[in-house]
Amino acid sequence: MTVKAIVHPAEEGGYWAEVPSLPGCFTQAETLEELQSRLAEAIEGWFQADAEQEIDDANAQPMLVTV
């Protein structure tokens, strides 16, 4: 799976990045290499948290899809 992130220079140095397609998914790091690793962790965590989210509709059921 490939996910697009937007990388920004941080005012205090280093970088921060956001993943527009995953609300609330962002991270920061001192180098671009470290940022890429942290982004992978943040994206994985976002999907794990989303999969564990409870469903309010009694007639609905979750379906996990791996891409």
PDBQT receptor file of N, H, CA, C and O in Angstrom, charges set to zero:
ATOM      1  N   MET A   1       0.847  -1.174   0.000  1.00  0.00    +0.000 N 
ATOM      2  CA  MET A   1       0.000   0.000   0.000  1.00  0.00    +0.000 C 
ATOM      3  C   MET A   1       0.888   1.231   0.000  1.00  0.00    +0.000 C 
ATOM      4  O   MET A   1       1.899   1.273   0.701  1.00  0.00    +0.000 OA
ATOM      5  N   THR A   2       0.525   2.203  -0.761  1.00  0.00    +0.000 N 
ATOM      6  H   THR A   2      -0.296   2.169  -1.331  1.00  0.00    +0.000 HD
ATOM      7  CA  THR A   2       1.236   3.476  -0.791  1.00  0.00    +0.000 C 
ATOM      8  C   THR A   2       0.280   4.578  -0.338  1.00  0.00    +0.000 C 
ATOM      9  O   THR A   2      -0.841   4.680  -0.834  1.00  0.00    +0.000 OA
ATOM     10  N   VAL A   3       0.727   5.389   0.596  1.00  0.00    +0.000 N 
ATOM     11  H   VAL A   3       1.638   5.306   0.999  1.00  0.00    +0.000 HD
ATOM     12  CA  VAL A   3      -0.077   6.475   1.144  1.00  0.00    +0.000 C 
ATOM     13  C   VAL A   3       0.711   7.768   0.993  1.00  0.00    +0.000 C 
ATOM     14  O   VAL A   3       1.901   7.812   1.305  1.00  0.00    +0.000 OA
ATOM     15  N   LYS A   4       0.054   8.815   0.519  1.00  0.00    +0.000 N 
ATOM     16  H   LYS A   4      -0.913   8.778   0.265  1.00  0.00    +0.000 HD
ATOM     17  CA  LYS A   4       0.744  10.102   0.345  1.00  0.00    +0.000 C 
ATOM     18  C   LYS A   4       0.741  10.891   1.653  1.00  0.00    +0.000 C 
ATOM     19  O   LYS A   4      -0.291  11.040   2.306  1.00  0.00    +0.000 OA
ATOM     20  N   ALA A   5       1.918  11.390   2.017  1.00  0.00    +0.000 N 
ATOM     21  H   ALA A   5       2.757  11.269   1.487  1.00  0.00    +0.000 HD
ATOM     22  CA  ALA A   5       2.076  12.266   3.176  1.00  0.00    +0.000 C 
ATOM     23  C   ALA A   5       2.601  13.610   2.685  1.00  0.00    +0.000 C 
ATOM     24  O   ALA A   5       3.308  13.688   1.680  1.00  0.00    +0.000 OA
ATOM     25  N   ILE A   6       2.250  14.645   3.398  1.00  0.00    +0.000 N 
ATOM     26  H   ILE A   6       1.676  14.582   4.214  1.00  0.00    +0.000 HD
ATOM     27  CA  ILE A   6       2.739  15.990   3.091  1.00  0.00    +0.000 C 
ATOM     28  C   ILE A   6       3.770  16.354   4.162  1.00  0.00    +0.000 C 
ATOM     29  O   ILE A   6       3.470  16.339   5.355  1.00  0.00    +0.000 OA
ATOM     30  N   VAL A   7       4.987  16.680   3.722  1.00  0.00    +0.000 N 
ATOM     31  H   VAL A   7       5.231  16.691   2.752  1.00  0.00    +0.000 HD
ATOM     32  CA  VAL A   7       6.096  16.986   4.629  1.00  0.00    +0.000 C 
ATOM     33  C   VAL A   7       6.269  18.497   4.714  1.00  0.00    +0.000 C 
ATOM     34  O   VAL A   7       6.274  19.194   3.700  1.00  0.00    +0.000 OA
ATOM     35  N   HIS A   8       6.412  18.990   5.943  1.00  0.00    +0.000 N 
ATOM     36  H   HIS A   8       6.408  18.423   6.767  1.00  0.00    +0.000 HD
ATOM     37  CA  HIS A   8       6.588  20.424   6.206  1.00  0.00    +0.000 C 
ATOM     38  C   HIS A   8       7.862  20.623   7.017  1.00  0.00    +0.000 C 
ATOM     39  O   HIS A   8       8.172  19.799   7.878  1.00  0.00    +0.000 OA
ATOM     40  N   PRO A   9       8.602  21.689   6.765  1.00  0.00    +0.000 N 
ATOM     41  CA  PRO A   9       9.716  22.008   7.660  1.00  0.00    +0.000 C 
ATOM     42  C   PRO A   9       9.141  22.510   8.989  1.00  0.00    +0.000 C 
ATOM     43  O   PRO A   9       8.185  23.286   8.995  1.00  0.00    +0.000 OA
ATOM     44  N   ALA A  10       9.709  22.078  10.096  1.00  0.00    +0.000 N 
ATOM     45  H   ALA A  10      10.485  21.448  10.092  1.00  0.00    +0.000 HD
ATOM     46  CA  ALA A  10       9.268  22.522  11.415  1.00  0.00    +0.000 C 
ATOM     47  C   ALA A  10       9.971  23.826  11.772  1.00  0.00    +0.000 C 
ATOM     48  O   ALA A  10      11.147  24.006  11.457  1.00  0.00    +0.000 OA
ATOM     49  N   GLU A  11       9.261  24.728  12.421  1.00  0.00    +0.000 N 
ATOM     50  H   GLU A  11       8.305  24.582  12.677  1.00  0.00    +0.000 HD
ATOM     51  CA  GLU A  11       9.837  26.026  12.783  1.00  0.00    +0.000 C 
ATOM     52  C   GLU A  11      11.070  25.878  13.673  1.00  0.00    +0.000 C 
ATOM     53  O   GLU A  11      12.013  26.663  13.573  1.00  0.00    +0.000 OA
ATOM     54  N   GLU A  12      11.054  24.862  14.547  1.00  0.00    +0.000 N 
ATOM     55  H   GLU A  12      10.288  24.225  14.628  1.00  0.00    +0.000 HD
ATOM     56  CA  GLU A  12      12.159  24.677  15.473  1.00  0.00    +0.000 C 
ATOM     57  C   GLU A  12      13.264  23.783  14.919  1.00  0.00    +0.000 C 
ATOM     58  O   GLU A  12      14.210  23.444  15.630  1.00  0.00    +0.000 OA
ATOM     59  N   GLY A  13      13.142  23.405  13.651  1.00  0.00    +0.000 N 
ATOM     60  H   GLY A  13      12.374  23.681  13.073  1.00  0.00    +0.000 HD
ATOM     61  CA  GLY A  13      14.109  22.522  13.014  1.00  0.00    +0.000 C 
ATOM     62  C   GLY A  13      13.506  21.152  12.801  1.00  0.00    +0.000 C 
ATOM     63  O   GLY A  13      12.552  20.781  13.484  1.00  0.00    +0.000 OA
ATOM     64  N   GLY A  14      14.036  20.413  11.885  1.00  0.00    +0.000 N 
ATOM     65  H   GLY A  14      14.811  20.715  11.330  1.00  0.00    +0.000 HD
ATOM     66  CA  GLY A  14      13.486  19.107  11.567  1.00  0.00    +0.000 C 
ATOM     67  C   GLY A  14      12.274  19.226  10.663  1.00  0.00    +0.000 C 
ATOM     68  O   GLY A  14      12.121  20.206   9.934  1.00  0.00    +0.000 OA
ATOM     69  N   TYR A  15      11.418  18.224  10.718  1.00  0.00    +0.000 N 
ATOM     70  H   TYR A  15      11.542  17.428  11.310  1.00  0.00    +0.000 HD
ATOM     71  CA  TYR A  15      10.261  18.160   9.828  1.00  0.00    +0.000 C 
ATOM     72  C   TYR A  15       9.056  17.594  10.566  1.00  0.00    +0.000 C 
ATOM     73  O   TYR A  15       9.194  16.910  11.580  1.00  0.00    +0.000 OA
ATOM     74  N   TRP A  16       7.878  17.891  10.041  1.00  0.00    +0.000 N 
ATOM     75  H   TRP A  16       7.765  18.447   9.218  1.00  0.00    +0.000 HD
ATOM     76  CA  TRP A  16       6.673  17.217  10.499  1.00  0.00    +0.000 C 
ATOM     77  C   TRP A  16       5.883  16.850   9.251  1.00  0.00    +0.000 C 
ATOM     78  O   TRP A  16       6.023  17.491   8.209  1.00  0.00    +0.000 OA
ATOM     79  N   ALA A  17       5.057  15.822   9.357  1.00  0.00    +0.000 N 
ATOM     80  H   ALA A  17       4.944  15.301  10.203  1.00  0.00    +0.000 HD
ATOM     81  CA  ALA A  17       4.305  15.350   8.198  1.00  0.00    +0.000 C 
ATOM     82  C   ALA A  17       2.900  14.957   8.613  1.00  0.00    +0.000 C 
ATOM     83  O   ALA A  17       2.652  14.541   9.744  1.00  0.00    +0.000 OA
ATOM     84  N   GLU A  18       1.992  15.103   7.663  1.00  0.00    +0.000 N 
ATOM     85  H   GLU A  18       2.194  15.442   6.744  1.00  0.00    +0.000 HD
ATOM     86  CA  GLU A  18       0.600  14.720   7.860  1.00  0.00    +0.000 C 
ATOM     87  C   GLU A  18       0.165  13.828   6.712  1.00  0.00    +0.000 C 
ATOM     88  O   GLU A  18       0.712  13.898   5.611  1.00  0.00    +0.000 OA
ATOM     89  N   VAL A  19      -0.817  12.995   6.979  1.00  0.00    +0.000 N 
ATOM     90  H   VAL A  19      -1.262  12.938   7.873  1.00  0.00    +0.000 HD
ATOM     91  CA  VAL A  19      -1.383  12.116   5.956  1.00  0.00    +0.000 C 
ATOM     92  C   VAL A  19      -2.826  12.573   5.746  1.00  0.00    +0.000 C 
ATOM     93  O   VAL A  19      -3.706  12.193   6.518  1.00  0.00    +0.000 OA
ATOM     94  N   PRO A  20      -3.086  13.382   4.716  1.00  0.00    +0.000 N 
ATOM     95  CA  PRO A  20      -4.416  13.965   4.538  1.00  0.00    +0.000 C 
ATOM     96  C   PRO A  20      -5.553  12.945   4.445  1.00  0.00    +0.000 C 
ATOM     97  O   PRO A  20      -6.671  13.233   4.871  1.00  0.00    +0.000 OA
ATOM     98  N   SER A  21      -5.288  11.772   3.901  1.00  0.00    +0.000 N 
ATOM     99  H   SER A  21      -4.379  11.538   3.554  1.00  0.00    +0.000 HD
ATOM    100  CA  SER A  21      -6.350  10.775   3.755  1.00  0.00    +0.000 C 
ATOM    101  C   SER A  21      -6.666  10.042   5.059  1.00  0.00    +0.000 C 
ATOM    102  O   SER A  21      -7.635   9.285   5.125  1.00  0.00    +0.000 OA
ATOM    103  N   LEU A  22      -5.846  10.264   6.106  1.00  0.00    +0.000 N 
ATOM    104  H   LEU A  22      -5.059  10.878   6.052  1.00  0.00    +0.000 HD
ATOM    105  CA  LEU A  22      -6.054   9.616   7.405  1.00  0.00    +0.000 C 
ATOM    106  C   LEU A  22      -6.148  10.709   8.471  1.00  0.00    +0.000 C 
ATOM    107  O   LEU A  22      -5.123  11.120   9.015  1.00  0.00    +0.000 OA
ATOM    108  N   PRO A  23      -7.339  11.180   8.776  1.00  0.00    +0.000 N 
ATOM    109  CA  PRO A  23      -7.500  12.293   9.724  1.00  0.00    +0.000 C 
ATOM    110  C   PRO A  23      -6.795  12.031  11.057  1.00  0.00    +0.000 C 
ATOM    111  O   PRO A  23      -6.968  10.980  11.674  1.00  0.00    +0.000 OA
ATOM    112  N   GLY A  24      -6.006  13.004  11.478  1.00  0.00    +0.000 N 
ATOM    113  H   GLY A  24      -5.865  13.858  10.976  1.00  0.00    +0.000 HD
ATOM    114  CA  GLY A  24      -5.292  12.903  12.739  1.00  0.00    +0.000 C 
ATOM    115  C   GLY A  24      -3.985  12.133  12.672  1.00  0.00    +0.000 C 
ATOM    116  O   GLY A  24      -3.335  11.938  13.699  1.00  0.00    +0.000 OA
ATOM    117  N   CYS A  25      -3.591  11.698  11.499  1.00  0.00    +0.000 N 
ATOM    118  H   CYS A  25      -4.119  11.856  10.665  1.00  0.00    +0.000 HD
ATOM    119  CA  CYS A  25      -2.352  10.938  11.342  1.00  0.00    +0.000 C 
ATOM    120  C   CYS A  25      -1.224  11.898  10.975  1.00  0.00    +0.000 C 
ATOM    121  O   CYS A  25      -1.173  12.421   9.862  1.00  0.00    +0.000 OA
ATOM    122  N   PHE A  26      -0.322  12.119  11.931  1.00  0.00    +0.000 N 
ATOM    123  H   PHE A  26      -0.364  11.695  12.835  1.00  0.00    +0.000 HD
ATOM    124  CA  PHE A  26       0.819  13.004  11.695  1.00  0.00    +0.000 C 
ATOM    125  C   PHE A  26       1.955  12.607  12.621  1.00  0.00    +0.000 C 
ATOM    126  O   PHE A  26       1.743  11.891  13.600  1.00  0.00    +0.000 OA
ATOM    127  N   THR A  27       3.161  13.071  12.314  1.00  0.00    +0.000 N 
ATOM    128  H   THR A  27       3.333  13.652  11.520  1.00  0.00    +0.000 HD
ATOM    129  CA  THR A  27       4.331  12.795  13.143  1.00  0.00    +0.000 C 
ATOM    130  C   THR A  27       5.404  13.837  12.848  1.00  0.00    +0.000 C 
ATOM    131  O   THR A  27       5.222  14.703  11.993  1.00  0.00    +0.000 OA
ATOM    132  N   GLN A  28       6.530  13.747  13.568  1.00  0.00    +0.000 N 
ATOM    133  H   GLN A  28       6.678  13.043  14.264  1.00  0.00    +0.000 HD
ATOM    134  CA  GLN A  28       7.640  14.679  13.356  1.00  0.00    +0.000 C 
ATOM    135  C   GLN A  28       8.946  13.949  13.587  1.00  0.00    +0.000 C 
ATOM    136  O   GLN A  28       8.980  12.896  14.224  1.00  0.00    +0.000 OA
ATOM    137  N   ALA A  29      10.043  14.528  13.054  1.00  0.00    +0.000 N 
ATOM    138  H   ALA A  29      10.016  15.383  12.537  1.00  0.00    +0.000 HD
ATOM    139  CA  ALA A  29      11.376  13.955  13.226  1.00  0.00    +0.000 C 
ATOM    140  C   ALA A  29      12.422  14.998  12.841  1.00  0.00    +0.000 C 
ATOM    141  O   ALA A  29      12.110  16.024  12.236  1.00  0.00    +0.000 OA
ATOM    142  N   GLU A  30      13.661  14.712  13.203  1.00  0.00    +0.000 N 
ATOM    143  H   GLU A  30      13.915  13.878  13.694  1.00  0.00    +0.000 HD
ATOM    144  CA  GLU A  30      14.765  15.610  12.886  1.00  0.00    +0.000 C 
ATOM    145  C   GLU A  30      15.247  15.463  11.443  1.00  0.00    +0.000 C 
ATOM    146  O   GLU A  30      15.674  16.445  10.836  1.00  0.00    +0.000 OA
ATOM    147  N   THR A  31      15.186  14.254  10.887  1.00  0.00    +0.000 N 
ATOM    148  H   THR A  31      14.839  13.456  11.380  1.00  0.00    +0.000 HD
ATOM    149  CA  THR A  31      15.662  14.021   9.523  1.00  0.00    +0.000 C 
ATOM    150  C   THR A  31      14.546  13.420   8.671  1.00  0.00    +0.000 C 
ATOM    151  O   THR A  31      13.562  12.896   9.196  1.00  0.00    +0.000 OA
ATOM    152  N   LEU A  32      14.712  13.502   7.354  1.00  0.00    +0.000 N 
ATOM    153  H   LEU A  32      15.511  13.927   6.928  1.00  0.00    +0.000 HD
ATOM    154  CA  LEU A  32      13.725  12.922   6.445  1.00  0.00    +0.000 C 
ATOM    155  C   LEU A  32      13.709  11.396   6.554  1.00  0.00    +0.000 C 
ATOM    156  O   LEU A  32      12.649  10.781   6.433  1.00  0.00    +0.000 OA
ATOM    157  N   GLU A  33      14.862  10.786   6.777  1.00  0.00    +0.000 N 
ATOM    158  H   GLU A  33      15.723  11.286   6.875  1.00  0.00    +0.000 HD
ATOM    159  CA  GLU A  33      14.928   9.338   6.919  1.00  0.00    +0.000 C 
ATOM    160  C   GLU A  33      14.151   8.878   8.153  1.00  0.00    +0.000 C 
ATOM    161  O   GLU A  33      13.379   7.920   8.100  1.00  0.00    +0.000 OA
ATOM    162  N   GLU A  34      14.371   9.579   9.257  1.00  0.00    +0.000 N 
ATOM    163  H   GLU A  34      14.998  10.358   9.300  1.00  0.00    +0.000 HD
ATOM    164  CA  GLU A  34      13.657   9.265  10.491  1.00  0.00    +0.000 C 
ATOM    165  C   GLU A  34      12.161   9.541  10.329  1.00  0.00    +0.000 C 
ATOM    166  O   GLU A  34      11.324   8.804  10.852  1.00  0.00    +0.000 OA
ATOM    167  N   LEU A  35      11.837  10.603   9.602  1.00  0.00    +0.000 N 
ATOM    168  H   LEU A  35      12.516  11.202   9.177  1.00  0.00    +0.000 HD
ATOM    169  CA  LEU A  35      10.434  10.947   9.371  1.00  0.00    +0.000 C 
ATOM    170  C   LEU A  35       9.726   9.840   8.598  1.00  0.00    +0.000 C 
ATOM    171  O   LEU A  35       8.585   9.503   8.914  1.00  0.00    +0.000 OA
ATOM    172  N   GLN A  36      10.373   9.280   7.607  1.00  0.00    +0.000 N 
ATOM    173  H   GLN A  36      11.300   9.554   7.351  1.00  0.00    +0.000 HD
ATOM    174  CA  GLN A  36       9.756   8.213   6.823  1.00  0.00    +0.000 C 
ATOM    175  C   GLN A  36       9.457   6.999   7.705  1.00  0.00    +0.000 C 
ATOM    176  O   GLN A  36       8.395   6.389   7.581  1.00  0.00    +0.000 OA
ATOM    177  N   SER A  37      10.370   6.653   8.578  1.00  0.00    +0.000 N 
ATOM    178  H   SER A  37      11.233   7.149   8.679  1.00  0.00    +0.000 HD
ATOM    179  CA  SER A  37      10.164   5.531   9.491  1.00  0.00    +0.000 C 
ATOM    180  C   SER A  37       9.020   5.815  10.458  1.00  0.00    +0.000 C 
ATOM    181  O   SER A  37       8.179   4.951  10.706  1.00  0.00    +0.000 OA
ATOM    182  N   ARG A  38       8.994   7.011  10.994  1.00  0.00    +0.000 N 
ATOM    183  H   ARG A  38       9.677   7.713  10.793  1.00  0.00    +0.000 HD
ATOM    184  CA  ARG A  38       7.929   7.384  11.932  1.00  0.00    +0.000 C 
ATOM    185  C   ARG A  38       6.573   7.467  11.234  1.00  0.00    +0.000 C 
ATOM    186  O   ARG A  38       5.542   7.149  11.828  1.00  0.00    +0.000 OA
ATOM    187  N   LEU A  39       6.580   7.894   9.977  1.00  0.00    +0.000 N 
ATOM    188  H   LEU A  39       7.417   8.153   9.494  1.00  0.00    +0.000 HD
ATOM    189  CA  LEU A  39       5.319   7.916   9.221  1.00  0.00    +0.000 C 
ATOM    190  C   LEU A  39       4.761   6.506   9.053  1.00  0.00    +0.000 C 
ATOM    191  O   LEU A  39       3.558   6.289   9.196  1.00  0.00    +0.000 OA
ATOM    192  N   ALA A  40       5.627   5.560   8.752  1.00  0.00    +0.000 N 
ATOM    193  H   ALA A  40       6.605   5.736   8.636  1.00  0.00    +0.000 HD
ATOM    194  CA  ALA A  40       5.177   4.174   8.605  1.00  0.00    +0.000 C 
ATOM    195  C   ALA A  40       4.544   3.689   9.908  1.00  0.00    +0.000 C 
ATOM    196  O   ALA A  40       3.502   3.034   9.883  1.00  0.00    +0.000 OA
ATOM    197  N   GLU A  41       5.162   4.003  11.039  1.00  0.00    +0.000 N 
ATOM    198  H   GLU A  41       6.008   4.535  11.059  1.00  0.00    +0.000 HD
ATOM    199  CA  GLU A  41       4.617   3.619  12.340  1.00  0.00    +0.000 C 
ATOM    200  C   GLU A  41       3.287   4.316  12.606  1.00  0.00    +0.000 C 
ATOM    201  O   GLU A  41       2.348   3.687  13.095  1.00  0.00    +0.000 OA
ATOM    202  N   ALA A  42       3.196   5.603  12.291  1.00  0.00    +0.000 N 
ATOM    203  H   ALA A  42       3.959   6.113  11.894  1.00  0.00    +0.000 HD
ATOM    204  CA  ALA A  42       1.966   6.359  12.526  1.00  0.00    +0.000 C 
ATOM    205  C   ALA A  42       0.818   5.828  11.669  1.00  0.00    +0.000 C 
ATOM    206  O   ALA A  42      -0.312   5.712  12.145  1.00  0.00    +0.000 OA
ATOM    207  N   ILE A  43       1.103   5.509  10.417  1.00  0.00    +0.000 N 
ATOM    208  H   ILE A  43       2.020   5.603  10.031  1.00  0.00    +0.000 HD
ATOM    209  CA  ILE A  43       0.070   4.984   9.515  1.00  0.00    +0.000 C 
ATOM    210  C   ILE A  43      -0.403   3.621  10.003  1.00  0.00    +0.000 C 
ATOM    211  O   ILE A  43      -1.604   3.354  10.037  1.00  0.00    +0.000 OA
ATOM    212  N   GLU A  44       0.531   2.764  10.376  1.00  0.00    +0.000 N 
ATOM    213  H   GLU A  44       1.507   2.981  10.348  1.00  0.00    +0.000 HD
ATOM    214  CA  GLU A  44       0.172   1.443  10.896  1.00  0.00    +0.000 C 
ATOM    215  C   GLU A  44      -0.692   1.581  12.155  1.00  0.00    +0.000 C 
ATOM    216  O   GLU A  44      -1.698   0.887  12.302  1.00  0.00    +0.000 OA
ATOM    217  N   GLY A  45      -0.301   2.464  13.043  1.00  0.00    +0.000 N 
ATOM    218  H   GLY A  45       0.517   3.028  12.924  1.00  0.00    +0.000 HD
ATOM    219  CA  GLY A  45      -1.075   2.702  14.266  1.00  0.00    +0.000 C 
ATOM    220  C   GLY A  45      -2.457   3.252  13.978  1.00  0.00    +0.000 C 
ATOM    221  O   GLY A  45      -3.425   2.890  14.647  1.00  0.00    +0.000 OA
ATOM    222  N   TRP A  46      -2.556   4.125  12.987  1.00  0.00    +0.000 N 
ATOM    223  H   TRP A  46      -1.770   4.420  12.443  1.00  0.00    +0.000 HD
ATOM    224  CA  TRP A  46      -3.855   4.694  12.619  1.00  0.00    +0.000 C 
ATOM    225  C   TRP A  46      -4.800   3.586  12.161  1.00  0.00    +0.000 C 
ATOM    226  O   TRP A  46      -5.956   3.538  12.581  1.00  0.00    +0.000 OA
ATOM    227  N   PHE A  47      -4.309   2.697  11.302  1.00  0.00    +0.000 N 
ATOM    228  H   PHE A  47      -3.369   2.736  10.961  1.00  0.00    +0.000 HD
ATOM    229  CA  PHE A  47      -5.154   1.611  10.809  1.00  0.00    +0.000 C 
ATOM    230  C   PHE A  47      -5.509   0.625  11.923  1.00  0.00    +0.000 C 
ATOM    231  O   PHE A  47      -6.626   0.108  11.951  1.00  0.00    +0.000 OA
ATOM    232  N   GLN A  48      -4.589   0.361  12.828  1.00  0.00    +0.000 N 
ATOM    233  H   GLN A  48      -3.682   0.781  12.805  1.00  0.00    +0.000 HD
ATOM    234  CA  GLN A  48      -4.875  -0.557  13.925  1.00  0.00    +0.000 C 
ATOM    235  C   GLN A  48      -5.954   0.034  14.835  1.00  0.00    +0.000 C 
ATOM    236  O   GLN A  48      -6.881  -0.672  15.232  1.00  0.00    +0.000 OA
ATOM    237  N   ALA A  49      -5.841   1.300  15.162  1.00  0.00    +0.000 N 
ATOM    238  H   ALA A  49      -5.088   1.874  14.840  1.00  0.00    +0.000 HD
ATOM    239  CA  ALA A  49      -6.840   1.954  16.008  1.00  0.00    +0.000 C 
ATOM    240  C   ALA A  49      -8.194   1.975  15.318  1.00  0.00    +0.000 C 
ATOM    241  O   ALA A  49      -9.225   1.772  15.960  1.00  0.00    +0.000 OA
ATOM    242  N   ASP A  50      -8.196   2.221  14.011  1.00  0.00    +0.000 N 
ATOM    243  H   ASP A  50      -7.359   2.386  13.489  1.00  0.00    +0.000 HD
ATOM    244  CA  ASP A  50      -9.449   2.258  13.263  1.00  0.00    +0.000 C 
ATOM    245  C   ASP A  50     -10.114   0.883  13.251  1.00  0.00    +0.000 C 
ATOM    246  O   ASP A  50     -11.336   0.795  13.370  1.00  0.00    +0.000 OA
ATOM    247  N   ALA A  51      -9.338  -0.187  13.109  1.00  0.00    +0.000 N 
ATOM    248  H   ALA A  51      -8.346  -0.116  13.012  1.00  0.00    +0.000 HD
ATOM    249  CA  ALA A  51      -9.881  -1.543  13.068  1.00  0.00    +0.000 C 
ATOM    250  C   ALA A  51     -10.481  -1.950  14.406  1.00  0.00    +0.000 C 
ATOM    251  O   ALA A  51     -11.392  -2.777  14.451  1.00  0.00    +0.000 OA
ATOM    252  N   GLU A  52      -9.981  -1.378  15.494  1.00  0.00    +0.000 N 
ATOM    253  H   GLU A  52      -9.241  -0.706  15.458  1.00  0.00    +0.000 HD
ATOM    254  CA  GLU A  52     -10.462  -1.723  16.826  1.00  0.00    +0.000 C 
ATOM    255  C   GLU A  52     -11.649  -0.868  17.272  1.00  0.00    +0.000 C 
ATOM    256  O   GLU A  52     -12.227  -1.114  18.330  1.00  0.00    +0.000 OA
ATOM    257  N   GLN A  53     -12.009   0.123  16.479  1.00  0.00    +0.000 N 
ATOM    258  H   GLN A  53     -11.539   0.323  15.619  1.00  0.00    +0.000 HD
ATOM    259  CA  GLN A  53     -13.096   1.030  16.833  1.00  0.00    +0.000 C 
ATOM    260  C   GLN A  53     -14.434   0.287  16.877  1.00  0.00    +0.000 C 
ATOM    261  O   GLN A  53     -14.737  -0.506  15.986  1.00  0.00    +0.000 OA
ATOM    262  N   GLU A  54     -15.222   0.543  17.905  1.00  0.00    +0.000 N 
ATOM    263  H   GLU A  54     -14.976   1.188  18.629  1.00  0.00    +0.000 HD
ATOM    264  CA  GLU A  54     -16.515  -0.116  18.049  1.00  0.00    +0.000 C 
ATOM    265  C   GLU A  54     -17.533   0.477  17.087  1.00  0.00    +0.000 C 
ATOM    266  O   GLU A  54     -17.441   1.643  16.701  1.00  0.00    +0.000 OA
ATOM    267  N   ILE A  55     -18.513  -0.352  16.705  1.00  0.00    +0.000 N 
ATOM    268  H   ILE A  55     -18.587  -1.299  17.019  1.00  0.00    +0.000 HD
ATOM    269  CA  ILE A  55     -19.559   0.057  15.774  1.00  0.00    +0.000 C 
ATOM    270  C   ILE A  55     -20.843   0.287  16.567  1.00  0.00    +0.000 C 
ATOM    271  O   ILE A  55     -21.235  -0.558  17.372  1.00  0.00    +0.000 OA
ATOM    272  N   ASP A  56     -21.495   1.422  16.346  1.00  0.00    +0.000 N 
ATOM    273  H   ASP A  56     -21.176   2.109  15.693  1.00  0.00    +0.000 HD
ATOM    274  CA  ASP A  56     -22.711   1.771  17.069  1.00  0.00    +0.000 C 
ATOM    275  C   ASP A  56     -23.965   1.130  16.478  1.00  0.00    +0.000 C 
ATOM    276  O   ASP A  56     -24.949   0.947  17.195  1.00  0.00    +0.000 OA
ATOM    277  N   ASP A  57     -23.955   0.789  15.210  1.00  0.00    +0.000 N 
ATOM    278  H   ASP A  57     -23.155   0.938  14.627  1.00  0.00    +0.000 HD
ATOM    279  CA  ASP A  57     -25.120   0.238  14.513  1.00  0.00    +0.000 C 
ATOM    280  C   ASP A  57     -25.208  -1.270  14.752  1.00  0.00    +0.000 C 
ATOM    281  O   ASP A  57     -24.315  -2.013  14.345  1.00  0.00    +0.000 OA
ATOM    282  N   ALA A  58     -26.273  -1.725  15.407  1.00  0.00    +0.000 N 
ATOM    283  H   ALA A  58     -26.999  -1.122  15.738  1.00  0.00    +0.000 HD
ATOM    284  CA  ALA A  58     -26.425  -3.148  15.744  1.00  0.00    +0.000 C 
ATOM    285  C   ALA A  58     -26.560  -4.019  14.503  1.00  0.00    +0.000 C 
ATOM    286  O   ALA A  58     -26.283  -5.217  14.569  1.00  0.00    +0.000 OA
ATOM    287  N   ASN A  59     -26.978  -3.453  13.374  1.00  0.00    +0.000 N 
ATOM    288  H   ASN A  59     -27.204  -2.480  13.321  1.00  0.00    +0.000 HD
ATOM    289  CA  ASN A  59     -27.157  -4.214  12.136  1.00  0.00    +0.000 C 
ATOM    290  C   ASN A  59     -25.904  -4.256  11.267  1.00  0.00    +0.000 C 
ATOM    291  O   ASN A  59     -25.862  -4.967  10.263  1.00  0.00    +0.000 OA
ATOM    292  N   ALA A  60     -24.896  -3.501  11.653  1.00  0.00    +0.000 N 
ATOM    293  H   ALA A  60     -24.930  -2.923  12.469  1.00  0.00    +0.000 HD
ATOM    294  CA  ALA A  60     -23.657  -3.423  10.859  1.00  0.00    +0.000 C 
ATOM    295  C   ALA A  60     -22.627  -4.399  11.395  1.00  0.00    +0.000 C 
ATOM    296  O   ALA A  60     -22.680  -4.795  12.560  1.00  0.00    +0.000 OA
ATOM    297  N   GLN A  61     -21.707  -4.776  10.555  1.00  0.00    +0.000 N 
ATOM    298  H   GLN A  61     -21.665  -4.454   9.610  1.00  0.00    +0.000 HD
ATOM    299  CA  GLN A  61     -20.619  -5.646  10.982  1.00  0.00    +0.000 C 
ATOM    300  C   GLN A  61     -19.316  -5.176  10.330  1.00  0.00    +0.000 C 
ATOM    301  O   GLN A  61     -19.325  -4.677   9.204  1.00  0.00    +0.000 OA
ATOM    302  N   PRO A  62     -18.208  -5.337  11.035  1.00  0.00    +0.000 N 
ATOM    303  CA  PRO A  62     -16.930  -4.905  10.455  1.00  0.00    +0.000 C 
ATOM    304  C   PRO A  62     -16.427  -5.905   9.416  1.00  0.00    +0.000 C 
ATOM    305  O   PRO A  62     -16.728  -7.097   9.480  1.00  0.00    +0.000 OA
ATOM    306  N   MET A  63     -15.664  -5.395   8.470  1.00  0.00    +0.000 N 
ATOM    307  H   MET A  63     -15.420  -4.427   8.418  1.00  0.00    +0.000 HD
ATOM    308  CA  MET A  63     -14.983  -6.231   7.494  1.00  0.00    +0.000 C 
ATOM    309  C   MET A  63     -13.581  -5.670   7.352  1.00  0.00    +0.000 C 
ATOM    310  O   MET A  63     -13.416  -4.532   6.914  1.00  0.00    +0.000 OA
ATOM    311  N   LEU A  64     -12.576  -6.439   7.710  1.00  0.00    +0.000 N 
ATOM    312  H   LEU A  64     -12.711  -7.364   8.066  1.00  0.00    +0.000 HD
ATOM    313  CA  LEU A  64     -11.191  -6.000   7.591  1.00  0.00    +0.000 C 
ATOM    314  C   LEU A  64     -10.663  -6.390   6.229  1.00  0.00    +0.000 C 
ATOM    315  O   LEU A  64     -10.810  -7.538   5.810  1.00  0.00    +0.000 OA
ATOM    316  N   VAL A  65     -10.046  -5.443   5.531  1.00  0.00    +0.000 N 
ATOM    317  H   VAL A  65      -9.926  -4.511   5.872  1.00  0.00    +0.000 HD
ATOM    318  CA  VAL A  65      -9.527  -5.658   4.185  1.00  0.00    +0.000 C 
ATOM    319  C   VAL A  65      -8.045  -5.324   4.172  1.00  0.00    +0.000 C 
ATOM    320  O   VAL A  65      -7.642  -4.243   4.602  1.00  0.00    +0.000 OA
ATOM    321  N   THR A  66      -7.250  -6.235   3.689  1.00  0.00    +0.000 N 
ATOM    322  H   THR A  66      -7.577  -7.113   3.340  1.00  0.00    +0.000 HD
ATOM    323  CA  THR A  66      -5.812  -6.009   3.578  1.00  0.00    +0.000 C 
ATOM    324  C   THR A  66      -5.482  -5.663   2.132  1.00  0.00    +0.000 C 
ATOM    325  O   THR A  66      -5.876  -6.375   1.208  1.00  0.00    +0.000 OA
ATOM    326  N   VAL A  67      -4.757  -4.565   1.944  1.00  0.00    +0.000 N 
ATOM    327  H   VAL A  67      -4.437  -3.986   2.695  1.00  0.00    +0.000 HD
ATOM    328  CA  VAL A  67      -4.367  -4.153   0.592  1.00  0.00    +0.000 C 
ATOM    329  C   VAL A  67      -2.865  -4.107   0.493  1.00  0.00    +0.000 C 
ATOM    330  O   VAL A  67      -2.325  -3.782  -0.564  1.00  0.00    +0.000 OA
TER     331      VAL A  67
